[in-house]
Amino acid sequence: MPVPPEAATAPPGTGVIHDIGYRPYTGPRLGRAHAARALFVQSLRASYGLGRSARSKVLPMLLLGAMCAPALIVVALAVMTRQDELPVDYPGYLANTSILTGIFLAAQAPVMLSRDLRFMTVPLYFSRPLTRTDYVRAKTAAMTAALLVLTALPVVILYAGALLAGMPVGHNTAHALYGLGTALLYSVLYASVGLVVAAATPRRGFGVAAVIGVLIVSTTVAGITWALLDGPGGSGGADWASLLSPSTLVDALSGWVFRLPHQDGPGSVSSGAVGAAALLEFAAVAAACHLLLLRRYRKF
């Protein structure tokens, strides 16, 4: 291999810089906004296994199918029996399938955060113009959007089936909007809580177990508290038990905001005070989870 002329003439013990043709990047720089959008899209796709292995697509697609299959069956039965209205209301459908929403959250929230923590790729994000606030917002928006797809799609199926069956347009349109509003409430609150829990550990398995534990334990506590306060010898005020769990909190807030018929059980609201408290708690939990996520990534 020939020796460059400048290296041959350089004094012993001195370094030489060779020009091997590298040039700096002079193209357009898209900035923080584009980086945040790219992270949002990538995270949303990853939540459904898109762009990943076939095994990663199995569980989210199965859960999406499980959310939509009962809606298709309900519509088919309503059409076959020529009913004037659907046997289940749109927000009520989401309440009945909230367990599937919780499983999806537990499975996919660690996908959003745990792998970045485990493989220490978070500092690589922050070596670019992307800030910690951008990272948290993009991940939260992606998880919210993924849950919204999961919860809003069966509502759309129910609404389309009702219209095709010739059911009243005005009534179904109003209640479908209530259902979409409820889907948004579920998505925002579940995403906030699930990401905070998943960010506490770099191990995906631990994150899955922790999210499931939080949802199951809180729902169980809400159900037991409601039964104790509502049963014989109870002190009254059973509706306040809905504030103890994310799922019952959403049910209570949805029922209060959209003036849905009162139903017995955790998540029911019979007074404006409980509804207002549910609204305040919803906002406080969402804001607190966002601040906790920012604090979690402050050290990176």
C-alpha positions as CSV (number, residue, x, y, z in Angstrom):
1,M,0.0,0.0,0.0
2,P,1.6,3.3,-1.1
3,V,2.4,5.9,1.6
4,P,0.9,9.3,1.1
5,P,3.5,12.0,0.3
6,E,2.6,14.2,3.3
7,A,3.0,11.2,5.6
8,A,6.4,10.4,4.1
9,T,7.7,13.9,4.7
10,A,6.1,14.4,8.2
11,P,8.5,14.5,11.1
12,P,8.6,11.4,13.3
13,G,6.0,11.4,16.2
14,T,3.6,13.9,14.6
15,G,0.1,13.1,13.4
16,V,-1.2,13.7,9.9
17,I,-4.8,14.4,8.8
18,H,-5.7,12.9,5.5
19,D,-8.5,14.2,3.3
20,I,-10.4,11.1,2.3
21,G,-13.4,12.8,0.8
22,Y,-15.9,13.0,3.6
23,R,-18.3,16.0,3.4
24,P,-20.7,17.4,5.9
25,Y,-24.5,17.0,5.4
26,T,-25.9,20.0,3.6
27,G,-29.4,18.9,3.0
28,P,-32.6,20.1,4.7
29,R,-33.0,19.6,8.5
30,L,-36.5,18.8,9.4
31,G,-36.3,19.7,13.1
32,R,-38.1,18.7,16.3
33,A,-41.6,18.6,14.9
34,H,-40.7,16.1,12.2
35,A,-38.8,13.9,14.7
36,A,-41.7,13.9,17.1
37,R,-44.1,12.9,14.3
38,A,-41.8,10.2,13.2
39,L,-41.6,8.8,16.7
40,F,-45.4,9.0,17.1
41,V,-46.0,7.1,13.8
42,Q,-43.3,4.5,14.6
43,S,-44.7,3.9,18.1
44,L,-48.3,3.6,16.9
45,R,-47.3,1.1,14.2
46,A,-45.3,-0.9,16.8
47,S,-48.3,-1.1,19.1
48,Y,-50.1,-3.2,16.5
49,G,-46.9,-5.1,15.4
50,L,-46.7,-3.3,12.1
51,G,-43.1,-3.3,10.8
52,R,-42.2,-6.0,13.3
53,S,-42.2,-9.8,13.3
54,A,-45.3,-11.8,12.7
55,R,-45.4,-12.9,16.3
56,S,-45.6,-9.3,17.4
57,K,-48.8,-8.9,15.4
58,V,-50.7,-11.9,16.9
59,L,-51.9,-10.5,20.2
60,P,-52.9,-7.0,19.2
61,M,-54.7,-8.2,16.1
62,L,-56.5,-10.9,18.2
63,L,-57.6,-8.3,20.7
64,L,-58.8,-5.9,18.0
65,G,-60.8,-8.8,16.5
66,A,-62.2,-9.7,19.9
67,M,-63.3,-6.1,20.4
68,C,-65.1,-6.0,17.0
69,A,-66.5,-9.5,16.8
70,P,-69.3,-9.0,19.5
71,A,-70.3,-5.8,17.7
72,L,-70.7,-7.7,14.5
73,I,-72.8,-10.4,16.2
74,V,-75.0,-7.8,18.0
75,V,-75.7,-6.1,14.6
76,A,-76.4,-9.4,12.9
77,L,-78.8,-10.5,15.6
78,A,-80.6,-7.1,15.6
79,V,-81.0,-7.3,11.8
80,M,-82.2,-10.9,11.9
81,T,-84.8,-10.2,14.6
82,R,-85.8,-6.9,13.1
83,Q,-85.3,-4.9,16.2
84,D,-86.0,-1.1,16.4
85,E,-82.8,-0.5,18.4
86,L,-79.6,-2.2,19.4
87,P,-79.7,-4.4,22.4
88,V,-76.7,-2.6,23.9
89,D,-75.8,1.1,24.1
90,Y,-72.6,2.3,22.6
91,P,-70.9,3.4,25.9
92,G,-72.3,0.3,27.6
93,Y,-70.6,-1.9,25.0
94,L,-67.2,-0.3,25.8
95,A,-67.8,-0.8,29.5
96,N,-68.6,-4.5,28.9
97,T,-65.4,-5.0,26.9
98,S,-63.1,-2.9,29.1
99,I,-61.2,-6.1,30.2
100,L,-60.0,-6.4,26.6
101,T,-58.9,-2.8,26.6
102,G,-57.0,-3.5,29.8
103,I,-55.2,-6.5,28.3
104,F,-54.2,-4.5,25.2
105,L,-52.8,-1.8,27.4
106,A,-50.9,-4.2,29.6
107,A,-49.4,-5.9,26.5
108,Q,-48.5,-2.9,24.5
109,A,-47.6,-0.1,27.0
110,P,-44.3,-1.9,27.7
111,V,-43.7,-2.1,24.0
112,M,-43.8,1.7,23.9
113,L,-41.3,2.3,26.7
114,S,-39.6,-0.8,28.2
115,R,-37.5,-1.7,25.2
116,D,-36.0,1.8,25.0
117,L,-35.1,1.6,28.7
118,R,-33.8,-1.9,28.6
119,F,-31.5,-1.4,25.6
120,M,-30.6,2.1,26.6
121,T,-31.7,3.7,23.3
122,V,-33.3,6.7,25.1
123,P,-30.1,8.8,25.1
124,L,-29.9,8.3,21.4
125,Y,-33.2,10.0,21.0
126,F,-32.1,12.9,23.1
127,S,-28.8,13.3,21.1
128,R,-31.0,14.7,18.4
129,P,-33.2,17.9,18.5
130,L,-35.9,15.7,20.1
131,T,-36.5,16.8,23.8
132,R,-37.7,14.8,26.7
133,T,-41.0,16.6,26.5
134,D,-41.3,15.7,22.8
135,Y,-40.5,12.1,23.6
136,V,-43.1,11.8,26.4
137,R,-45.8,13.6,24.3
138,A,-45.2,11.4,21.3
139,K,-45.3,8.2,23.2
140,T,-48.5,9.2,25.1
141,A,-50.2,10.3,21.9
142,A,-49.2,7.0,20.2
143,M,-50.6,4.9,23.1
144,T,-53.8,7.0,23.2
145,A,-54.3,6.7,19.4
146,A,-53.7,2.9,19.6
147,L,-56.3,2.5,22.3
148,L,-58.7,4.8,20.4
149,V,-58.5,2.6,17.3
150,L,-59.3,-0.4,19.5
151,T,-62.3,1.2,21.3
152,A,-63.7,3.4,18.5
153,L,-63.8,0.7,15.8
154,P,-66.6,-1.4,17.4
155,V,-68.6,1.8,18.0
156,V,-68.4,2.6,14.3
157,I,-69.4,-1.0,13.4
158,L,-72.4,-0.8,15.7
159,Y,-73.4,2.6,14.2
160,A,-73.0,1.4,10.6
161,G,-75.0,-1.7,11.4
162,A,-77.8,0.3,13.0
163,L,-78.1,2.6,10.0
164,L,-78.0,-0.3,7.5
165,A,-80.8,-2.0,9.5
166,G,-83.0,1.2,9.2
167,M,-82.9,2.1,12.9
168,P,-83.6,5.8,13.9
169,V,-80.7,8.0,12.6
170,G,-81.0,10.7,15.1
171,H,-80.9,8.5,18.2
172,N,-78.1,6.3,16.9
173,T,-76.0,9.3,15.8
174,A,-76.3,10.9,19.2
175,H,-75.4,7.8,21.1
176,A,-72.6,6.8,18.7
177,L,-71.1,10.2,19.5
178,Y,-71.5,9.4,23.2
179,G,-69.7,6.1,22.5
180,L,-66.8,7.8,20.7
181,G,-66.5,10.3,23.6
182,T,-66.4,7.4,26.0
183,A,-63.7,5.7,23.8
184,L,-61.6,8.9,24.0
185,L,-61.9,9.0,27.8
186,Y,-60.9,5.4,28.0
187,S,-57.9,6.0,25.7
188,V,-56.6,9.0,27.5
189,L,-56.9,7.7,31.0
190,Y,-55.7,4.2,30.2
191,A,-52.7,5.4,28.2
192,S,-51.7,7.8,31.0
193,V,-51.8,5.2,33.7
194,G,-50.4,2.4,31.7
195,L,-47.3,4.3,30.5
196,V,-46.4,5.5,33.9
197,V,-46.5,1.9,35.2
198,A,-44.6,0.6,32.2
199,A,-41.9,3.2,32.5
200,A,-41.1,2.1,36.1
201,T,-39.2,-1.0,34.8
202,P,-37.1,-1.9,31.8
203,R,-38.4,-5.5,31.9
204,R,-41.4,-6.0,29.6
205,G,-42.7,-9.0,31.6
206,F,-42.7,-7.0,34.8
207,G,-44.4,-4.1,33.1
208,V,-47.2,-6.3,31.8
209,A,-47.8,-7.8,35.2
210,A,-47.7,-4.4,36.9
211,V,-50.3,-2.9,34.5
212,I,-52.6,-5.9,34.9
213,G,-52.2,-5.7,38.6
214,V,-53.0,-2.1,38.9
215,L,-56.2,-2.5,36.7
216,I,-57.4,-5.7,38.4
217,V,-56.7,-4.6,42.0
218,S,-58.3,-1.2,41.6
219,T,-61.4,-2.6,39.9
220,T,-61.7,-5.2,42.6
221,V,-61.4,-2.6,45.3
222,A,-64.0,-0.4,43.6
223,G,-66.5,-3.3,43.3
224,I,-66.0,-4.4,46.9
225,T,-66.4,-0.9,48.2
226,W,-69.5,-0.3,46.1
227,A,-71.1,-3.5,47.4
228,L,-70.3,-2.6,51.0
229,L,-71.8,0.9,50.7
230,D,-74.8,-0.2,48.7
231,G,-75.8,-3.4,50.5
232,P,-77.9,-3.8,53.6
233,G,-76.4,-1.9,56.4
234,G,-74.3,0.2,54.1
235,S,-73.7,3.9,54.8
236,G,-74.8,5.1,51.4
237,G,-72.8,7.0,48.9
238,A,-71.9,3.8,46.9
239,D,-71.4,5.9,43.7
240,W,-68.2,7.3,45.2
241,A,-66.7,3.9,44.8
242,S,-66.4,4.6,41.1
243,L,-63.5,7.0,41.8
244,L,-61.3,4.1,42.9
245,S,-60.6,2.5,39.5
246,P,-59.7,3.8,36.0
247,S,-62.5,1.7,34.3
248,T,-65.2,2.7,36.8
249,L,-64.0,6.3,36.7
250,V,-64.5,6.5,33.0
251,D,-67.9,4.8,33.2
252,A,-69.0,7.4,35.9
253,L,-67.6,10.3,33.9
254,S,-69.2,9.1,30.7
255,G,-72.6,8.6,32.4
256,W,-72.4,12.1,33.9
257,V,-71.2,14.0,30.9
258,F,-73.6,12.4,28.4
259,R,-76.5,12.1,30.8
260,L,-76.8,8.3,30.3
261,P,-79.5,6.4,32.2
262,H,-78.5,5.5,35.8
263,Q,-77.4,1.9,36.3
264,D,-76.5,0.0,39.5
265,G,-73.0,-1.1,40.0
266,P,-69.5,0.4,40.2
267,G,-69.3,3.3,37.7
268,S,-72.8,4.5,38.2
269,V,-73.5,8.1,39.0
270,S,-76.7,9.4,40.7
271,S,-75.6,12.9,41.7
272,G,-73.8,15.8,40.2
273,A,-71.2,15.9,43.0
274,V,-69.9,12.4,42.0
275,G,-69.8,13.4,38.3
276,A,-67.9,16.6,39.1
277,A,-65.5,14.7,41.3
278,A,-65.0,12.2,38.5
279,L,-64.1,15.0,36.1
280,L,-61.6,16.6,38.5
281,E,-60.0,13.2,39.2
282,F,-59.7,12.4,35.5
283,A,-57.9,15.6,34.8
284,A,-55.7,15.3,37.9
285,V,-54.7,11.7,37.1
286,A,-53.9,12.5,33.5
287,A,-51.8,15.6,34.4
288,A,-50.0,13.7,37.2
289,C,-49.1,10.8,35.0
290,H,-47.7,13.2,32.4
291,L,-45.6,15.0,35.0
292,L,-44.3,11.6,36.4
293,L,-43.3,10.5,32.9
294,L,-41.4,13.8,32.4
295,R,-39.6,13.3,35.7
296,R,-38.8,9.7,34.8
297,Y,-36.9,10.8,31.7
298,R,-35.3,13.8,33.2
299,K,-32.1,11.9,34.2
300,F,-31.4,10.6,30.7
